[in-house]
């Protein structure tokens, strides 16, 4: 009885001679990325620098543009700090505790990634608008405005970027070995000591990665911000809203200049986050016996 066998080397050689195996798939992917990402980026860089770097810098340092950029950076930074802490705690609760509605809550966390950002702005206006109960109470009791002010920007960014830290930390928490925690508890270590000395160290890179991703995402947010903050120069106008205003004013150079700065910041953060993510994977692989 003859048994048909396949030669792995022969299959590999056959696959190597197929044109789609060599160049077709790669060419299609690279062409798609070039048309969709590389060419638009090159166009915006060319447009923003067409009158020289000195003019680019002048456009960025105009009082209105500079204020919008600073507002974007400090609100994004504050959001990042808050979401880093609360996102890490949320991931810890979802992994280590069981409670009614856990699956629903776990699904809700991803909701900001699915709904239009304009909906986020509308929700916040309904809740904190000056004519609404909560917003009016804050204004009357504390003279504190949320809508059309920086607090509204921060709340919108907190909502939209919350999943980044949670989803970066949660998989690592799921893979942690509980034996070390049990051993530390047996030796008399308290809950805080175990959390600080055993749980947090392997989570450092995922936490930083999630924080950077949330910051990069916040820099370019437009839909929710234009609803909750409006377009008030020197008050609540962020960099993205400033770009929109410059486009409407037919100042394409100013819009391109600010866009280049936003892209450069976001791209740098994304590259660093990817580096940390790769480093975290390599560290986990080395720990496998």
C-alpha positions as CSV (number, residue, x, y, z in Angstrom):
1,X,0.0,0.0,0.0
2,X,1.5,3.3,-1.1
3,X,1.1,6.3,1.2
4,X,1.3,9.7,-0.4
5,X,3.6,12.0,1.5
6,X,4.3,15.6,1.1
7,X,7.7,17.1,1.1
8,X,7.9,20.2,3.3
9,X,10.9,21.5,1.5
10,X,9.1,21.0,-1.8
11,X,6.0,22.9,-0.6
12,X,8.2,25.7,0.6
13,X,10.0,25.8,-2.8
14,X,6.6,25.8,-4.5
15,X,5.3,28.6,-2.3
16,X,8.4,30.6,-3.0
17,X,7.9,30.5,-6.7
18,X,4.3,31.9,-6.4
19,X,4.3,35.6,-7.4
20,X,1.7,36.5,-4.8
21,X,3.8,34.8,-2.1
22,X,6.8,36.9,-3.0
23,X,5.6,40.4,-4.1
24,X,1.9,40.5,-4.6
25,X,0.7,40.7,-1.0
26,X,3.5,42.9,0.2
27,X,3.1,45.2,-2.8
28,X,-0.6,45.5,-2.2
29,X,-0.1,46.3,1.5
30,X,2.7,48.8,0.9
31,X,0.7,50.5,-1.8
32,X,-2.3,50.8,0.4
33,X,-0.3,52.3,3.3
34,X,1.5,54.7,0.9
35,X,-1.7,56.0,-0.6
36,X,-3.7,56.1,2.7
37,X,-1.0,57.3,5.1
38,X,2.4,58.3,3.7
39,X,1.2,60.5,0.8
40,X,-1.2,62.6,3.0
41,X,1.5,63.1,5.6
42,X,4.0,64.2,3.0
43,X,1.4,66.6,1.5
44,X,0.7,68.2,4.9
45,X,4.4,68.5,5.6
46,X,5.1,70.1,2.2
47,X,2.2,72.5,2.6
48,X,3.2,73.6,6.1
49,X,6.8,74.2,5.2
50,X,6.3,75.7,1.7
51,X,7.4,79.1,3.0
52,X,10.2,77.9,5.1
53,X,10.7,76.8,8.7
54,X,10.8,80.3,10.0
55,X,7.3,80.9,8.7
56,X,6.2,77.6,10.1
57,X,7.5,78.6,13.5
58,X,5.9,82.0,13.3
59,X,2.5,80.4,12.5
60,X,2.8,78.1,15.5
61,X,3.9,80.9,17.9
62,X,1.1,83.3,17.0
63,X,-0.7,84.1,20.4
64,X,-3.9,82.3,19.5
65,X,-2.1,79.3,18.1
66,X,0.3,79.0,21.0
67,X,-2.5,79.3,23.5
68,X,-4.4,76.5,21.7
69,X,-1.4,74.2,21.7
70,X,-0.6,74.8,25.4
71,X,-4.2,74.2,26.3
72,X,-4.2,70.9,24.4
73,X,-1.0,69.7,26.0
74,X,-1.8,70.5,29.6
75,X,-5.4,69.2,29.4
76,X,-4.1,66.0,27.7
77,X,-1.4,65.6,30.3
78,X,-3.8,66.0,33.2
79,X,-6.2,63.5,31.6
80,X,-3.3,61.1,31.1
81,X,-2.4,61.2,34.8
82,X,-6.0,60.6,36.0
83,X,-6.7,57.9,33.5
84,X,-3.4,56.1,34.2
85,X,-4.3,55.8,37.9
86,X,-8.0,55.0,37.4
87,X,-7.4,52.8,34.4
88,X,-4.9,50.7,36.3
89,X,-7.3,50.3,39.3
90,X,-10.2,49.4,37.0
91,X,-8.1,46.7,35.2
92,X,-7.1,45.3,38.6
93,X,-10.7,45.2,39.8
94,X,-11.9,43.5,36.6
95,X,-9.2,40.8,36.8
96,X,-9.1,40.1,40.5
97,X,-12.7,40.5,41.7
98,X,-16.0,38.9,40.7
99,X,-19.2,41.0,41.1
100,X,-22.7,41.3,39.5
101,X,-22.6,43.1,36.1
102,X,-18.8,42.5,35.6
103,X,-19.2,41.4,32.0
104,X,-21.4,44.4,31.2
105,X,-18.9,46.8,32.7
106,X,-16.1,45.1,30.8
107,X,-18.0,45.7,27.6
108,X,-18.9,49.3,28.5
109,X,-15.2,50.2,28.8
110,X,-14.8,49.7,25.0
111,X,-17.8,51.9,24.2
112,X,-15.9,55.1,23.8
113,X,-14.0,53.5,21.0
114,X,-17.2,52.6,19.1
115,X,-19.5,55.6,19.5
116,X,-19.0,58.9,17.5
117,X,-17.1,61.4,19.5
118,X,-19.8,64.0,18.9
119,X,-22.1,61.8,21.0
120,X,-19.7,62.1,23.9
121,X,-19.9,65.9,23.7
122,X,-23.7,65.8,23.6
123,X,-23.8,63.6,26.7
124,X,-21.6,65.9,28.6
125,X,-23.6,69.0,27.5
126,X,-26.8,67.3,28.6
127,X,-25.2,66.5,32.0
128,X,-23.1,69.6,32.7
129,X,-24.7,72.3,30.5
130,X,-25.3,75.6,32.2
131,X,-29.0,75.2,31.9
132,X,-29.0,71.6,33.3
133,X,-29.4,70.7,36.9
134,X,-25.8,69.6,37.6
135,X,-24.2,72.3,35.6
136,X,-26.4,75.0,37.1
137,X,-25.7,73.7,40.6
138,X,-22.0,73.8,40.1
139,X,-22.2,77.3,38.8
140,X,-24.4,78.6,41.6
141,X,-22.6,76.9,44.5
142,X,-19.0,77.0,43.4
143,X,-18.9,79.4,40.4
144,X,-17.5,76.4,38.5
145,X,-18.2,76.0,34.7
146,X,-17.7,72.7,32.9
147,X,-19.0,73.4,29.5
148,X,-17.2,75.9,27.3
149,X,-14.2,75.7,29.7
150,X,-11.2,73.5,30.2
151,X,-12.9,71.1,32.7
152,X,-15.3,70.1,29.9
153,X,-12.3,69.3,27.7
154,X,-10.7,67.2,30.4
155,X,-14.0,65.2,31.0
156,X,-14.4,64.5,27.3
157,X,-10.8,63.3,27.0
158,X,-11.2,61.2,30.1
159,X,-14.2,59.4,28.6
160,X,-12.7,58.9,25.2
161,X,-9.2,57.6,26.2
162,X,-10.2,55.5,29.3
163,X,-10.0,52.1,27.4
164,X,-6.3,52.6,26.4
165,X,-4.8,52.1,29.8
166,X,-7.4,49.5,30.9
167,X,-6.8,47.3,27.8
168,X,-3.0,47.7,28.0
169,X,-2.8,46.6,31.7
170,X,-5.6,44.0,31.7
171,X,-3.9,41.2,29.6
172,X,-0.7,41.5,31.7
173,X,-2.6,41.2,34.9
174,X,-4.3,38.1,33.6
175,X,-1.0,36.4,33.0
176,X,0.6,37.2,36.4
177,X,1.4,34.2,38.5
178,X,-0.4,34.4,41.9
179,X,2.2,32.1,43.6
180,X,4.5,35.1,44.3
181,X,1.7,37.0,45.9
182,X,0.6,34.0,48.1
183,X,4.2,33.5,49.1
184,X,4.6,37.2,50.1
185,X,1.4,37.0,52.1
186,X,2.6,33.9,53.9
187,X,5.7,35.7,54.9
188,X,3.7,38.5,56.4
189,X,3.6,41.1,53.6
190,X,0.5,43.4,53.6
191,X,-1.8,44.0,50.7
192,X,-0.2,47.4,49.9
193,X,3.3,45.9,50.0
194,X,2.3,43.1,47.7
195,X,0.6,45.5,45.3
196,X,3.6,47.9,45.2
197,X,6.5,45.4,45.2
198,X,5.1,42.4,43.3
199,X,2.1,43.5,41.1
200,X,3.2,47.0,39.9
201,X,6.7,46.2,38.6
202,X,5.6,43.9,35.7
203,X,2.8,46.4,34.9
204,X,5.1,49.4,34.6
205,X,5.7,49.1,30.8
206,X,2.0,48.4,30.0
207,X,0.9,51.3,32.2
208,X,3.3,53.7,30.5
209,X,2.3,52.4,27.0
210,X,-1.4,52.9,27.7
211,X,-0.7,56.4,29.1
212,X,1.2,57.4,26.0
213,X,-1.4,56.0,23.7
214,X,-4.2,58.0,25.6
215,X,-2.1,61.2,25.4
216,X,-1.5,60.7,21.7
217,X,-5.2,60.1,21.1
218,X,-6.2,63.2,23.1
219,X,-4.0,65.6,21.1
220,X,-6.1,65.2,18.0
221,X,-9.5,65.0,19.5
222,X,-12.0,67.3,17.7
223,X,-15.6,66.0,17.7
224,X,-16.4,66.0,21.4
225,X,-14.2,69.1,22.1
226,X,-16.0,71.3,19.6
227,X,-19.3,70.4,21.3
228,X,-18.3,70.8,25.0
229,X,-15.7,73.6,24.6
230,X,-16.8,75.5,21.5
231,X,-14.3,77.6,19.6
232,X,-13.5,80.4,22.0
233,X,-10.0,81.7,21.4
234,X,-7.8,82.0,24.5
235,X,-10.4,80.2,26.6
236,X,-11.4,76.8,25.3
237,X,-9.9,76.6,21.8
238,X,-7.7,73.5,21.5
239,X,-5.2,72.8,18.7
240,X,-7.6,70.6,16.7
241,X,-10.3,73.2,16.9
242,X,-7.8,75.9,16.0
243,X,-6.9,74.0,12.8
244,X,-10.6,73.8,11.9
245,X,-11.0,77.6,12.5
246,X,-8.0,78.3,10.3
247,X,-9.4,76.1,7.5
248,X,-12.6,78.0,7.7
249,X,-10.7,81.3,7.6
250,X,-8.8,80.1,4.5
251,X,-5.5,80.3,6.3
252,X,-4.2,77.0,5.0
253,X,-0.6,77.6,6.1
254,X,-1.6,78.1,9.7
255,X,-3.8,75.0,9.7
256,X,-1.0,73.0,8.1
257,X,1.6,74.3,10.5
258,X,-0.4,73.3,13.6
259,X,-1.2,70.0,12.0
260,X,2.5,69.2,11.5
261,X,3.1,69.9,15.2
262,X,0.2,67.7,16.3
263,X,1.3,64.9,14.0
264,X,4.9,65.1,15.1
265,X,3.9,64.8,18.8
266,X,1.4,62.0,18.3
267,X,3.8,60.1,16.0
268,X,6.7,60.4,18.5
269,X,4.5,59.1,21.3
270,X,3.2,56.2,19.2
271,X,6.7,55.2,18.2
272,X,7.8,55.2,21.9
273,X,4.8,53.3,22.9
274,X,5.4,50.7,20.3
275,X,9.0,50.4,21.5
276,X,7.8,49.9,25.1
277,X,5.3,47.3,23.9
278,X,7.9,45.3,22.0
279,X,10.3,45.5,25.0
280,X,7.5,44.2,27.2
281,X,6.9,41.2,24.9
282,X,10.7,40.4,24.8
283,X,10.8,40.6,28.6
284,X,7.9,38.2,28.9
285,X,9.5,35.8,26.4
286,X,12.8,35.8,28.3
287,X,11.0,34.9,31.5
288,X,9.6,31.7,30.0
289,X,11.8,28.8,31.1
